[in-house]
Amino acid sequence: MLETVTHSLAPVIDAESRILLLGTMPSPKSRETGFYYGHPQNQFWNVLAAVFDTGTPQSIPEKLAFLHAHHIALWDVLHSCEIKGAEDSSIQNPVVHDIRSLLSKAPIRQIFTTGKKATALYTKYCFPDTQRESIYLPSTSAANRGRFPFTALVTEYSILRTYLTDVTP
């Protein structure tokens, strides 16, 4: 059964952010925990820790500090939609966030979309407004583990460092 969901998490961004990671919509578990990628089986935080060779942040303050230290902005493409649980494939009636407005808050060098649905939604609805291409990164969701095991995700996400080479964390 589809549920109408409105995004409830603030974007993570500051004046030092250089890359923007966009997911689709926070999962029910992320909305429950009050922060992005909150499901314990989602590999997002472990993947980023491996990419940047650090410990995995656990608490929300640690995750915020990690993002700021590595100049990463984080948000989602959608402001609201109808969705079944966390199934991106079920999304209907999407309403996107004002990504262009967010981009005015920091010198973002590159936008990355995490997952095929986030990439498709960004390309269809946001690109015409931002005129900024996104780079697809595979989803870190547990549902994607068969196609992208942890080591493959770390390899794919290592591209993030390319856009941060002259920024000291």
DSSP file (Angstrom, degrees, kcal/mol; ACC not computed):
  #  RESIDUE AA STRUCTURE BP1 BP2  ACC     N-H-->O    O-->H-N    N-H-->O    O-->H-N    TCO  KAPPA ALPHA  PHI   PSI    X-CA   Y-CA   Z-CA
    1    1 A M              0   0    0      0, 0.0    84,-0.3     0, 0.0     2,-0.2   0.000 360.0 360.0 360.0 132.5    0.0    0.0    0.0
    2    2 A L        -     0   0    0     82,-0.1     2,-0.4    80,-0.1    82,-0.2  -0.513 360.0-162.6 -77.3 142.3    1.3    3.4   -1.0
    3    3 A E  E     -A   83   0A   0     80,-2.5    80,-2.5    -2,-0.2     2,-0.6  -0.971  22.1-122.0-122.7 138.6    1.8    6.0    1.7
    4    4 A T  E     -A   82   0A   0     -2,-0.4     2,-0.4    78,-0.2    78,-0.2  -0.725  36.6-171.8 -80.7 123.5    2.2    9.7    1.1
    5    5 A V  E     -A   81   0A   0     76,-3.1    76,-1.9    -2,-0.6     2,-0.5  -0.958  14.7-160.3-122.9 133.0    5.5   10.8    2.6
    6    6 A T  E     -A   80   0A   0     -2,-0.4    74,-0.3    74,-0.2    73,-0.1  -0.946  34.7-106.5-110.6 133.4    6.9   14.3    3.1
    7    7 A H        +     0   0    0     72,-3.8    72,-0.0    -2,-0.5    18,-0.0  -0.318  36.7 179.6 -59.0 132.5   10.7   14.7    3.6
    8    8 A S        +     0   0    0      2,-0.1     2,-0.4    -2,-0.0    -1,-0.1   0.359  46.6  93.1-120.2   3.6   11.4   15.5    7.2
    9    9 A L  S    S-     0   0    0     26,-0.0    26,-0.1     3,-0.0     3,-0.1  -0.842  70.1-126.4-105.9 135.7   15.2   15.8    7.4
   10   10 A A        -     0   0    0     -2,-0.4     2,-0.1     1,-0.1    -2,-0.1  -0.424  34.7-101.4 -71.1 149.8   17.1   19.0    6.9
   11   11 A P        -     0   0    0      0, 0.0     2,-0.7     0, 0.0    64,-0.2  -0.413  27.7-131.3 -67.0 150.3   19.8   19.1    4.3
   12   12 A V  B     +C   74   0B   0     62,-2.8    62,-2.4    -2,-0.1     2,-0.3  -0.930  53.0 129.1-102.7 114.7   23.4   18.8    5.6
   13   13 A I        +     0   0    0     -2,-0.7     2,-0.3    60,-0.2    60,-0.1  -0.975  26.7 177.1-161.4 148.4   25.4   21.6    3.9
   14   14 A D    >   -     0   0    0     -2,-0.3     3,-1.9    54,-0.0    -2,-0.0  -0.903  51.4 -87.2-145.6 178.5   27.8   24.3    4.9
   15   15 A A  T 3  S+     0   0    0     -2,-0.3    91,-0.0     1,-0.3     0, 0.0   0.626 124.6  54.4 -65.8 -12.8   29.9   26.9    3.1
   16   16 A E  T 3  S+     0   0    0     90,-0.1    -1,-0.3    56,-0.1    90,-0.1   0.435  76.7 124.3 -99.5  -1.8   32.8   24.4    2.8
   17   17 A S    <   +     0   0    0     -3,-1.9    55,-0.2    88,-0.2    54,-0.1  -0.368  28.6 172.0 -63.4 134.7   30.7   21.6    1.1
   18   18 A R        +     0   0    0     53,-3.1    91,-3.9     1,-0.3    92,-1.2   0.614  62.3  39.5-117.8 -24.0   32.3   20.6   -2.3
   19   19 A I  E     -de  72 110B   0     52,-1.8    54,-3.3    89,-0.2     2,-0.5  -0.960  65.6-149.7-128.5 150.5   30.2   17.6   -3.2
   20   20 A L  E     -de  73 111B   0     90,-2.2    92,-3.2    -2,-0.4     2,-0.5  -0.977   5.5-161.5-121.4 122.4   26.5   16.9   -2.9
   21   21 A L  E     -de  74 112B   0     52,-2.7    54,-2.2    -2,-0.5     2,-0.5  -0.912  10.8-168.0-102.7 125.2   25.1   13.4   -2.4
   22   22 A L  E     -de  75 113B   0     90,-2.9    92,-2.6    -2,-0.5    54,-0.3  -0.959   6.6-177.4-118.4 120.7   21.4   13.0   -3.2
   23   23 A G  E     -d   76   0B   0     52,-2.0    54,-2.7    -2,-0.5    55,-0.2  -0.179  35.5-109.4 -90.9-164.9   19.4   10.0   -2.3
   24   24 A T  S    S-     0   0    0      1,-0.3    54,-2.2    52,-0.2    -1,-0.1   0.920  79.2 -32.3 -91.9 -65.8   15.7    9.5   -3.3
   25   25 A M  S    S-     0   0    0     52,-0.1    -1,-0.3    51,-0.1    54,-0.1  -0.962  71.7 -91.1-157.6 139.4   13.7    9.8    0.0
   26   26 A P        -     0   0    0      0, 0.0    10,-0.1     0, 0.0    50,-0.0  -0.302  46.3-119.4 -57.3 138.2   14.6    8.8    3.6
   27   27 A S     >  -     0   0    0      1,-0.1     4,-2.6    59,-0.1     5,-0.2  -0.237  29.2-100.6 -68.6 165.0   13.5    5.3    4.4
   28   28 A P  H  > S+     0   0    0      0, 0.0     4,-2.1     0, 0.0     5,-0.1   0.894 126.6  51.0 -54.2 -39.2   11.0    4.7    7.2
   29   29 A K  H  > S+     0   0    0      2,-0.2     4,-2.7     1,-0.2     5,-0.2   0.899 109.1  49.8 -67.2 -39.8   14.0    3.7    9.4
   30   30 A S  H  >>S+     0   0    0      2,-0.2     4,-1.7     1,-0.2     5,-1.4   0.907 111.3  48.9 -64.6 -40.8   15.8    6.9    8.6
   31   31 A R  H  <5S+     0   0    0     -4,-2.6    -1,-0.2     2,-0.2    -2,-0.2   0.890 112.3  49.8 -64.5 -37.4   12.7    9.0    9.3
   32   32 A E  H  <5S+     0   0    0     -4,-2.1    -2,-0.2    -5,-0.2    -1,-0.2   0.909 115.2  41.6 -66.3 -43.1   12.4    7.1   12.6
   33   33 A T  H  <5S-     0   0    0     -4,-2.7    -1,-0.2     2,-0.2    -2,-0.2   0.680 108.7-125.6 -80.7 -16.8   16.0    7.7   13.6
   34   34 A G  T  <5S+     0   0    0     -4,-1.7     2,-0.3     1,-0.2    -3,-0.2   0.690  75.5  78.5  83.2  18.9   15.9   11.3   12.4
   35   35 A F  S > <S-     0   0    0     -5,-1.4     3,-0.5    -6,-0.2    -1,-0.2  -0.992  84.6 -79.8-156.6 162.2   18.9   11.1   10.1
   36   36 A Y  T 3  S+     0   0    0     -2,-0.3    38,-0.0     1,-0.2     0, 0.0  -0.237 106.2   8.4 -65.0 144.0   20.0    9.9    6.7
   37   37 A Y  T 3  S+     0   0    0      1,-0.1     8,-0.3     7,-0.1    -1,-0.2   0.919  77.6 157.6  53.7  51.8   20.8    6.2    6.0
   38   38 A G    <   +     0   0    0     -3,-0.5    -1,-0.1   -11,-0.1    -2,-0.1   0.562  32.0 105.5 -85.9 -10.5   19.6    5.2    9.4
   39   39 A H  S >  S-     0   0    0      1,-0.2     3,-1.8     2,-0.1    -9,-0.0  -0.577  70.6-137.3 -73.4 129.4   18.9    1.5    8.6
   40   40 A P  T 3  S+     0   0    0      0, 0.0    -1,-0.2     0, 0.0    -2,-0.0   0.744 102.0  54.2 -61.5 -22.5   21.6   -0.6   10.3
   41   41 A Q  T 3  S+     0   0    0      2,-0.0     2,-0.3    -3,-0.0    -2,-0.1   0.582  83.2 101.9 -88.0  -9.1   21.9   -2.8    7.2
   42   42 A N    <   -     0   0    0     -3,-1.8     3,-0.3     1,-0.1     4,-0.3  -0.599  63.5-153.1 -73.7 134.4   22.5    0.1    4.9
   43   43 A Q     >  +     0   0    0     97,-2.7     4,-3.0    -2,-0.3     5,-0.2   0.365  62.0 109.6 -92.0   5.2   26.2    0.3    4.1
   44   44 A F  H  > S+     0   0    0      1,-0.2     4,-2.5     2,-0.2     5,-0.2   0.900  81.7  40.6 -50.3 -55.0   26.4    4.0    3.4
   45   45 A W  H  > S+     0   0    0     -3,-0.3     4,-2.1    -8,-0.3    -1,-0.2   0.867 116.5  49.9 -68.6 -36.2   28.3    5.1    6.5
   46   46 A N  H  > S+     0   0    0     -4,-0.3     4,-2.1     2,-0.2    -1,-0.2   0.895 111.2  50.2 -66.7 -39.5   30.6    2.1    6.4
   47   47 A V  H  X S+     0   0    0     -4,-3.0     4,-2.6     2,-0.2    -2,-0.2   0.949 111.6  46.7 -64.3 -48.8   31.4    2.7    2.7
   48   48 A L  H  X S+     0   0    0     -4,-2.5     4,-2.3    -5,-0.2    -1,-0.2   0.900 110.8  53.1 -61.8 -39.4   32.2    6.4    3.3
   49   49 A A  H  <>S+     0   0    0     -4,-2.1     5,-2.6     1,-0.2     4,-0.4   0.907 111.1  46.8 -61.3 -40.6   34.4    5.5    6.2
   50   50 A A  H ><5S+     0   0    0     -4,-2.1     3,-0.7     3,-0.2    -2,-0.2   0.901 110.3  52.7 -67.7 -40.4   36.3    3.1    4.0
   51   51 A V  H 3<5S+     0   0    0     -4,-2.6    -2,-0.2     1,-0.2    -1,-0.2   0.897 119.0  35.3 -60.5 -40.8   36.6    5.6    1.2
   52   52 A F  T 3<5S-     0   0    0     -4,-2.3    -1,-0.2    -5,-0.2    -2,-0.2   0.329 109.1-122.9 -99.3   7.3   38.1    8.2    3.6
   53   53 A D  T < 5 +     0   0    0     -3,-0.7     2,-0.3    -4,-0.4    -3,-0.2   0.921  69.4 119.9  53.5  52.7   40.0    5.6    5.7
   54   54 A T  S   <S-     0   0    0     -5,-2.6    -1,-0.2    -6,-0.1     2,-0.1  -0.809  70.5 -80.5-132.5 173.7   38.3    6.6    9.0
   55   55 A G        -     0   0    0     -2,-0.3    -3,-0.0    -3,-0.1    -1,-0.0  -0.415  55.2 -97.8 -70.9 156.7   36.2    5.0   11.6
   56   56 A T        -     0   0    0     -2,-0.1   -10,-0.1     1,-0.1     2,-0.1  -0.656  37.0-124.5 -79.5 123.3   32.5    4.6   10.9
   57   57 A P        -     0   0    0      0, 0.0    -8,-0.1     0, 0.0    -1,-0.1  -0.434  29.8-179.9 -66.9 141.9   30.5    7.4   12.5
   58   58 A Q        +     0   0    0     -2,-0.1     2,-0.1   -13,-0.0   -13,-0.0   0.817  54.9  54.1-110.0 -52.1   27.8    6.1   14.8
   59   59 A S  S  > S-     0   0    0      1,-0.1     4,-2.4     4,-0.0     5,-0.2  -0.374  86.8-109.7 -85.7 164.9   25.8    8.9   16.3
   60   60 A I  H  > S+     0   0    0      1,-0.2     4,-2.7     2,-0.2     5,-0.2   0.931 120.1  51.3 -60.4 -45.9   24.1   11.7   14.5
   61   61 A P  H  > S+     0   0    0      0, 0.0     4,-2.4     0, 0.0    -1,-0.2   0.899 111.0  49.0 -58.9 -38.0   26.6   14.3   15.8
   62   62 A E  H  > S+     0   0    0      2,-0.2     4,-2.4     1,-0.2    -2,-0.2   0.900 111.5  49.3 -66.2 -39.7   29.5   12.0   14.6
   63   63 A K  H  X S+     0   0    0     -4,-2.4     4,-2.5     2,-0.2    -1,-0.2   0.907 111.8  48.5 -66.4 -41.7   27.8   11.6   11.2
   64   64 A L  H  X S+     0   0    0     -4,-2.7     4,-2.6     2,-0.2     5,-0.2   0.931 112.1  48.8 -62.2 -45.5   27.4   15.4   10.9
   65   65 A A  H  X S+     0   0    0     -4,-2.4     4,-2.7    -5,-0.2    -2,-0.2   0.900 110.7  51.7 -61.7 -40.9   31.0   16.0   11.9
   66   66 A F  H  X S+     0   0    0     -4,-2.4     4,-1.7     2,-0.2    -2,-0.2   0.944 110.9  46.9 -60.3 -49.8   32.1   13.4    9.3
   67   67 A L  H  <>S+     0   0    0     -4,-2.5     5,-2.8     1,-0.2     4,-0.2   0.926 115.4  45.2 -60.4 -46.4   30.2   15.0    6.5
   68   68 A H  H ><5S+     0   0    0     -4,-2.6     3,-1.2     1,-0.2    -1,-0.2   0.906 110.9  53.3 -65.2 -41.3   31.5   18.5    7.4
   69   69 A A  H 3<5S+     0   0    0     -4,-2.7    -1,-0.2     1,-0.3    -2,-0.2   0.826 114.9  41.5 -63.2 -30.6   35.1   17.3    7.8
   70   70 A H  T 3<5S-     0   0    0     -4,-1.7    -1,-0.3    -5,-0.2    -2,-0.2   0.276 112.5-117.5-103.3  10.5   35.0   15.8    4.4
   71   71 A H  T < 5 +     0   0    0     -3,-1.2   -53,-3.1    -4,-0.2   -52,-1.8   0.861  61.6 150.9  60.9  40.1   33.1   18.7    2.7
   72   72 A I  E   < - d   0  19B   0     -5,-2.8     2,-0.3   -55,-0.2    -1,-0.2  -0.909  33.0-158.6-109.0 126.2   30.1   16.5    1.8
   73   73 A A  E     - d   0  20B   0    -54,-3.3   -52,-2.7    -2,-0.5     2,-0.4  -0.782  14.0-162.7 -95.7 148.1   26.6   17.9    1.5
   74   74 A L  E     +Cd  12  21B   0    -62,-2.4   -62,-2.8    -2,-0.3     2,-0.3  -0.996  26.1 122.7-139.9 130.7   23.7   15.4    1.9
   75   75 A W  E     - d   0  22B   0    -54,-2.2   -52,-2.0    -2,-0.4     2,-0.3  -0.868  47.2-101.2-160.5-167.0   20.0   15.6    0.9
   76   76 A D  E     - d   0  23B   0    -54,-0.3   -52,-0.2    -2,-0.3    21,-0.2  -0.936  17.5-128.0-131.0 155.3   17.5   13.8   -1.2
   77   77 A V  S    S+     0   0    0    -54,-2.7    20,-3.0    -2,-0.3     2,-0.3   0.895  88.1  70.2 -65.9 -41.2   15.9   14.5   -4.6
   78   78 A L  E     - B   0  96A   0    -54,-2.2    18,-0.3    18,-0.3     3,-0.1  -0.619  46.7-176.9 -94.4 138.0   12.3   14.3   -3.3
   79   79 A H  E    S-     0   0A   0     16,-3.4   -72,-3.8     1,-0.4     2,-0.3   0.785  81.6 -12.8 -86.8 -38.5   10.4   16.6   -1.1
   80   80 A S  E     +AB   6  95A   0     15,-1.8    15,-2.6   -74,-0.3    -1,-0.4  -0.984  67.4 151.4-157.9 161.8    7.4   14.3   -1.1
   81   81 A C  E     -A    5   0A   0    -76,-1.9   -76,-3.1    -2,-0.3     2,-0.5  -0.966  46.4 -95.0-172.7 173.2    5.9   11.3   -2.9
   82   82 A E  E     +AB   4  92A   0     10,-2.8    10,-2.3    -2,-0.3     2,-0.3  -0.933  54.5 163.4-101.1 132.3    3.7    8.3   -2.6
   83   83 A I  E     -A    3   0A   0    -80,-2.5   -80,-2.5    -2,-0.5     2,-0.7  -0.995  41.9-126.5-151.5 149.5    5.8    5.2   -1.7
   84   84 A K  E >  S- B   0  87A   0      3,-0.5     3,-2.5    -2,-0.3     6,-0.2  -0.894  74.7 -59.5 -98.3 109.4    5.5    1.7   -0.4
   85   85 A G  T 3  S-     0   0    0     -2,-0.7   -82,-0.1   -84,-0.3    -2,-0.0  -0.348 110.6 -30.9  57.7-120.3    7.9    1.4    2.6
   86   86 A A  T 3  S+     0   0    0     -2,-0.2     2,-1.1   -59,-0.1    -1,-0.3   0.104  98.5 130.5-114.3  18.7   11.4    2.0    1.2
   87   87 A E  E X   -B   84   0A   0     -3,-2.5     3,-2.0     1,-0.2    -3,-0.5  -0.623  37.3-170.6 -82.6  98.7   10.8    0.7   -2.3
   88   88 A D  E >  S+     0   0A   0     -2,-1.1     3,-1.6     1,-0.3    -1,-0.2   0.828  83.8  65.8 -55.3 -32.7   12.0    3.3   -4.7
   89   89 A S  E 3  S+     0   0A   0      1,-0.3    -1,-0.3    -3,-0.1    -2,-0.1   0.694  96.6  56.6 -66.0 -16.8   10.4    1.4   -7.5
   90   90 A S  E <  S+     0   0A   0     -3,-2.0    -1,-0.3    -6,-0.2    -2,-0.2   0.490  77.1 131.7 -91.1  -3.5    7.0    2.1   -6.1
   91   91 A I  E <   +     0   0A   0     -3,-1.6     2,-0.3    -4,-0.3    -8,-0.2  -0.219  28.2 171.1 -59.4 132.1    7.3    5.9   -6.1
   92   92 A Q  E     +B   82   0A   0    -10,-2.3   -10,-2.8     1,-0.2    -2,-0.0  -0.952  55.1  18.3-135.7 157.2    4.4    7.8   -7.6
   93   93 A N  E    S-     0   0A   0     -2,-0.3    -1,-0.2   -12,-0.2     2,-0.1   0.905  78.5-164.5  51.0  53.3    3.6   11.5   -7.7
   94   94 A P  E     -     0   0A   0      0, 0.0     2,-0.4     0, 0.0   -13,-0.2  -0.433  14.2-167.8 -71.6 140.3    7.1   12.8   -6.9
   95   95 A V  E     -B   80   0A   0    -15,-2.6   -16,-3.4    -2,-0.1   -15,-1.8  -0.996  19.8-142.1-123.8 122.2    7.6   16.4   -5.9
   96   96 A V  E     -B   78   0A   0     -2,-0.4   -18,-0.3   -18,-0.3   -19,-0.1  -0.451  10.9-112.2 -90.2 157.2   11.3   17.4   -5.9
   97   97 A H        -     0   0    0    -20,-3.0     2,-1.6   -21,-0.2     3,-0.2  -0.341  39.3 -99.0 -72.2 162.7   13.3   19.6   -3.6
   98   98 A D     >  +     0   0    0      1,-0.2     4,-1.4    -2,-0.1     3,-0.1  -0.666  50.6 169.7 -84.7  83.6   14.6   23.0   -4.8
   99   99 A I  H  > S+     0   0    0     -2,-1.6     4,-2.5     1,-0.2    -1,-0.2   0.866  70.6  60.4 -67.3 -37.3   18.1   21.7   -5.5
  100  100 A R  H  > S+     0   0    0      1,-0.2     4,-0.9     2,-0.2    -1,-0.2   0.905 103.9  50.5 -59.3 -41.1   19.2   24.9   -7.3
  101  101 A S  H >4 S+     0   0    0      1,-0.2     3,-0.6     2,-0.2     4,-0.2   0.903 109.7  50.7 -62.8 -41.1   18.5   26.9   -4.1
  102  102 A L  H >< S+     0   0    0     -4,-1.4     3,-1.9     1,-0.2     4,-0.2   0.900 104.2  58.4 -62.8 -39.9   20.6   24.4   -2.1
  103  103 A L  H >< S+     0   0    0     -4,-2.5     3,-1.0     1,-0.3     5,-0.5   0.744  94.8  65.5 -63.1 -23.0   23.5   24.7   -4.6
  104  104 A S  T << S+     0   0    0     -4,-0.9    -1,-0.3    -3,-0.6    -2,-0.2   0.588  91.9  65.3 -74.5  -8.8   23.6   28.5   -4.0
  105  105 A K  T <  S+     0   0    0     -3,-1.9    -1,-0.2    -4,-0.2    -2,-0.2   0.539 110.7  17.3 -91.6  -7.9   24.7   27.8   -0.4
  106  106 A A  S <  S-     0   0    0     -3,-1.0     2,-2.1    -4,-0.2   -91,-0.1  -0.991  82.0-100.2-159.5 157.1   28.1   26.2   -1.2
  107  107 A P        -     0   0    0      0, 0.0     2,-0.3     0, 0.0    -3,-0.1  -0.441  49.0-173.5 -81.3  67.5   30.7   25.9   -3.9
  108  108 A I        -     0   0    0     -2,-2.1   -89,-0.2    -5,-0.5   -90,-0.2  -0.472  13.5-173.2 -67.2 122.8   29.5   22.4   -4.9
  109  109 A R        +     0   0    0    -91,-3.9     2,-0.3    -2,-0.3   -90,-0.2   0.818  67.5  10.1 -85.3 -34.9   31.9   20.9   -7.5
  110  110 A Q  E     -e   19   0B   0    -92,-1.2   -90,-2.2    53,-0.1     2,-0.4  -0.998  60.0-143.0-151.5 142.9   29.9   17.8   -8.3
  111  111 A I  E     -ef  20 134B   0     22,-0.7    24,-2.1    -2,-0.3     2,-0.4  -0.886  18.6-167.7-102.8 134.8   26.5   16.3   -7.6
  112  112 A F  E     -ef  21 135B   0    -92,-3.2   -90,-2.9    -2,-0.4     2,-0.5  -0.973   7.8-153.0-121.1 138.5   26.2   12.5   -7.1
  113  113 A T  E     -ef  22 136B   0     22,-2.2    24,-2.8    -2,-0.4     2,-0.9  -0.951  11.8-141.8-112.8 132.1   22.9   10.6   -7.0
  114  114 A T  E     + f   0 137B   0    -92,-2.6     4,-0.3    -2,-0.5   -90,-0.2  -0.798  67.4   5.3-100.0 102.8   22.8    7.4   -5.0
  115  115 A G  S  > S-     0   0    0     22,-3.2     4,-2.0    -2,-0.9    22,-0.2  -0.127  85.2 -87.4 107.9 155.7   20.8    4.7   -6.8
  116  116 A K  H  > S+     0   0    0      1,-0.2     4,-2.6     2,-0.2     5,-0.2   0.875 123.4  50.4 -65.7 -39.2   19.1    4.4  -10.1
  117  117 A K  H  > S+     0   0    0      2,-0.2     4,-2.8     1,-0.2     5,-0.3   0.922 110.1  49.2 -69.4 -42.5   15.8    6.0   -9.0
  118  118 A A  H  > S+     0   0    0     -4,-0.3     4,-2.5     1,-0.2    -1,-0.2   0.908 113.3  48.7 -60.6 -40.7   17.5    9.0   -7.5
  119  119 A T  H  X S+     0   0    0     -4,-2.0     4,-2.7     2,-0.2    -2,-0.2   0.930 112.7  46.7 -64.7 -46.1   19.5    9.4  -10.7
  120  120 A A  H  X S+     0   0    0     -4,-2.6     4,-2.3     2,-0.2     5,-0.2   0.914 114.8  46.4 -63.9 -43.3   16.4    9.1  -12.9
  121  121 A L  H  X>S+     0   0    0     -4,-2.8     4,-2.8     2,-0.2     5,-0.7   0.915 113.8  48.4 -66.3 -43.0   14.3   11.5  -10.8
  122  122 A Y  I  X>S+     0   0    0     -4,-2.5     5,-2.7    -5,-0.3     4,-1.9   0.948 113.1  47.9 -60.8 -48.4   17.2   14.0  -10.7
  123  123 A T  I  <5S+     0   0    0     -4,-2.7    -2,-0.2    -5,-0.2    -1,-0.2   0.898 118.5  39.9 -60.9 -42.3   17.7   13.8  -14.4
  124  124 A K  I  <5S+     0   0    0     -4,-2.3    -2,-0.2    -5,-0.2    -1,-0.2   0.918 132.5  17.7 -74.4 -44.9   14.1   14.2  -15.2
  125  125 A Y  I  <5S+     0   0    0     -4,-2.8     4,-0.2    -5,-0.2    -3,-0.2   0.774 130.3  33.3-104.9 -30.2   13.0   16.8  -12.7
  126  126 A C  I >X<S+     0   0    0     -4,-1.9     4,-2.6    -5,-0.7     3,-1.3   0.848 103.1  65.8-100.2 -40.1   16.1   18.7  -11.3
  127  127 A F  H 3><S+     0   0    0     -5,-2.7     4,-3.2     1,-0.3     5,-0.2   0.881  96.2  58.6 -53.9 -42.5   18.6   18.8  -14.2
  128  128 A P  H 34 S+     0   0    0      0, 0.0    -1,-0.3     0, 0.0    -2,-0.1   0.837 115.2  38.2 -57.2 -29.1   16.4   21.1  -16.3
  129  129 A D  H <4 S+     0   0    0     -3,-1.3    -2,-0.2    -4,-0.2    -3,-0.1   0.864 126.4  33.4 -87.2 -40.6   16.5   23.6  -13.4
  130  130 A T  H  < S-     0   0    0     -4,-2.6    -3,-0.2     2,-0.1     3,-0.1   0.793  81.9-149.7 -87.7 -28.8   20.1   23.2  -12.2
  131  131 A Q     <  +     0   0    0     -4,-3.2     2,-0.5    -5,-0.3    -4,-0.1   0.810  58.3 124.8  56.6  31.4   21.8   22.5  -15.6
  132  132 A R        -     0   0    0     -5,-0.2    -1,-0.2    -6,-0.1    -2,-0.1  -0.981  58.7-134.4-123.2 120.1   24.2   20.4  -13.6
  133  133 A E        -     0   0    0     -2,-0.5   -22,-0.7    -3,-0.1     2,-0.3  -0.365  17.3-142.2 -67.6 148.1   24.8   16.7  -14.4
  134  134 A S  E     -f  111   0B   0    -24,-0.1     2,-0.5   -15,-0.1   -22,-0.2  -0.809   7.3-131.7-107.3 156.5   24.9   14.2  -11.7
  135  135 A I  E     -f  112   0B   0    -24,-2.1   -22,-2.2    -2,-0.3     2,-0.2  -0.936  25.8-124.9-106.4 127.8   27.1   11.2  -11.4
  136  136 A Y  E     -f  113   0B   0     -2,-0.5   -22,-0.2   -24,-0.2   -20,-0.1  -0.502  27.2-177.5 -72.4 133.9   25.4    7.9  -10.6
  137  137 A L  E     -f  114   0B   0    -24,-2.8   -22,-3.2    -2,-0.2   -18,-0.1  -0.984  33.9-104.3-124.5 142.5   26.6    5.9   -7.6
  138  138 A P        -     0   0    0      0, 0.0     2,-0.0     0, 0.0     6,-0.0  -0.284  42.5 -95.3 -66.3 151.4   25.0    2.5   -6.7
  139  139 A S        -     0   0    0      1,-0.1   -24,-0.1   -25,-0.1     9,-0.1  -0.354  20.9-150.3 -63.6 143.0   22.6    2.3   -3.8
  140  140 A T        +     0   0    0     -3,-0.1   -97,-2.7   -26,-0.1   -96,-0.2   0.293  55.3 128.6 -95.5   7.2   24.1    1.2   -0.5
  141  141 A S  S >  S-     0   0    0    -99,-0.2     3,-1.8     1,-0.1     4,-0.2  -0.242  72.9-119.2 -62.2 149.8   20.9   -0.4    0.5
  142  142 A A  G >  S+     0   0    0      1,-0.3     3,-1.4     2,-0.2     4,-0.3   0.806 113.6  66.6 -59.3 -29.0   20.9   -3.9    1.8
  143  143 A A  G 3  S+     0   0    0      1,-0.3    -1,-0.3     2,-0.1     3,-0.3   0.680  99.7  51.3 -65.9 -16.6   18.6   -4.8   -1.2
  144  144 A N  G X> S+     0   0    0     -3,-1.8     4,-2.5     1,-0.2     3,-0.8   0.375  77.5 101.5-101.1   2.3   21.5   -4.0   -3.5
  145  145 A R  T <4 S+     0   0    0     -3,-1.4    -1,-0.2     1,-0.2    -2,-0.1   0.808  74.5  60.3 -61.9 -31.5   24.1   -6.2   -1.9
  146  146 A G  T 34 S+     0   0    0     -4,-0.3    -1,-0.2    -3,-0.3    -2,-0.1   0.876 115.4  32.9 -64.5 -37.0   23.8   -8.9   -4.5
  147  147 A R  T <4 S+     0   0    0     -3,-0.8    -2,-0.2     1,-0.2    -1,-0.2   0.798 131.6  30.3 -88.3 -31.6   24.8   -6.6   -7.3
  148  148 A F  S  < S-     0   0    0     -4,-2.5    -1,-0.2    -9,-0.1    -2,-0.1  -0.774  73.3-166.9-133.3  88.9   27.2   -4.4   -5.3
  149  149 A P    >>  -     0   0    0      0, 0.0     4,-2.2     0, 0.0     3,-0.6  -0.214  44.5 -90.0 -65.7 168.5   29.0   -6.1   -2.4
  150  150 A F  H 3> S+     0   0    0      1,-0.3     4,-2.5     2,-0.2     5,-0.2   0.871 125.6  50.9 -49.7 -49.5   30.9   -3.8    0.0
  151  151 A T  H 3> S+     0   0    0      1,-0.2     4,-2.0     2,-0.2    -1,-0.3   0.870 110.2  50.3 -62.8 -36.0   34.2   -3.8   -1.8
  152  152 A A  H <> S+     0   0    0     -3,-0.6     4,-2.5     2,-0.2    -1,-0.2   0.893 109.8  51.1 -68.0 -38.9   32.5   -2.9   -5.1
  153  153 A L  H  X S+     0   0    0     -4,-2.2     4,-3.1     2,-0.2     5,-0.2   0.924 108.7  51.0 -63.0 -43.7   30.7    0.0   -3.4
  154  154 A V  H  X S+     0   0    0     -4,-2.5     4,-1.1     1,-0.2    -2,-0.2   0.919 110.8  49.4 -60.2 -43.1   33.9    1.3   -1.9
  155  155 A T  H  < S+     0   0    0     -4,-2.0     3,-0.4    -5,-0.2     4,-0.3   0.940 113.9  45.0 -60.5 -47.9   35.5    1.2   -5.3
  156  156 A E  H >< S+     0   0    0     -4,-2.5     3,-1.2     1,-0.2    -2,-0.2   0.915 114.2  48.2 -62.9 -44.3   32.6    3.1   -6.9
  157  157 A Y  H >< S+     0   0    0     -4,-3.1     3,-2.0     1,-0.3     4,-0.3   0.619  88.4  84.7 -75.8 -12.3   32.4    5.7   -4.1
  158  158 A S  T >X S+     0   0    0     -4,-1.1     3,-1.1    -3,-0.4     4,-0.5   0.716  71.8  78.0 -62.5 -18.8   36.1    6.4   -4.2
  159  159 A I  H X> S+     0   0    0     -3,-1.2     3,-1.1    -4,-0.3     4,-0.7   0.779  77.4  74.5 -59.2 -25.4   35.3    8.8   -7.0
  160  160 A L  H X4 S+     0   0    0     -3,-2.0     3,-1.2     1,-0.3    -1,-0.2   0.886  87.8  59.1 -55.2 -39.6   34.2   11.2   -4.3
  161  161 A R  H X4 S+     0   0    0     -3,-1.1     3,-1.6    -4,-0.3     4,-0.4   0.803  92.0  68.8 -62.8 -28.3   37.8   11.8   -3.4
  162  162 A T  H X< S+     0   0    0     -3,-1.1     3,-0.6    -4,-0.5    -1,-0.3   0.849 101.2  46.7 -57.1 -35.6   38.6   13.1   -6.9
  163  163 A Y  T << S+     0   0    0     -3,-1.2    -1,-0.3    -4,-0.7    -2,-0.2   0.384 114.9  46.8 -90.4   4.2   36.4   16.1   -6.2
  164  164 A L  T X  S+     0   0    0     -3,-1.6     3,-2.1    -4,-0.2    -1,-0.2   0.229  72.9 115.9-124.4  10.6   38.0   16.8   -2.9
  165  165 A T  T <  S+     0   0    0     -3,-0.6    -2,-0.1    -4,-0.4    -3,-0.1   0.799  82.8  39.9 -59.9 -32.1   41.7   16.5   -3.8
  166  166 A D  T 3  S+     0   0    0     -4,-0.1     2,-0.5     2,-0.1    -1,-0.3   0.219  99.3  89.3-103.1  17.8   42.7   20.1   -3.0
  167  167 A V    <   -     0   0    0     -3,-2.1  -149,-0.0   -97,-0.1    -3,-0.0  -0.963  69.3-143.9-113.7 123.7   40.5   20.3    0.1
  168  168 A T              0   0    0     -2,-0.5    -3,-0.1     1,-0.1    -2,-0.1  -0.771 360.0 360.0 -89.5 117.8   42.1   19.4    3.4
  169  169 A P              0   0    0      0, 0.0    -1,-0.1     0, 0.0   -98,-0.1   0.509 360.0 360.0 -73.9 360.0   39.6   17.7    5.8
